[in-house]
């Protein structure tokens, strides 16, 4: 079921020429409304803008190895 749903969404992206797709149960519809920008960071300057980004540090506790293991330290950013 998930594979067929994913395939339908990918086909809709191609049919809609990479525009937004509104998934519905019967078929996908193209949304021709313009995109709305909610977040932007052009990485201007020599340092990370900490008002936009949080630096996560520590050791992940994941016995099943489901999360990424390389976490950044503040000193490395």
Buried (B, 14 or more C-beta within 10 A) or exposed (E): EEEEEEEBEEEBBEEBEEBBBEEEEEEBEBEEEEEEEEEEEEEEEEEBEEEEEEEEEEEEEEEEEEEEEEEEEEEEE
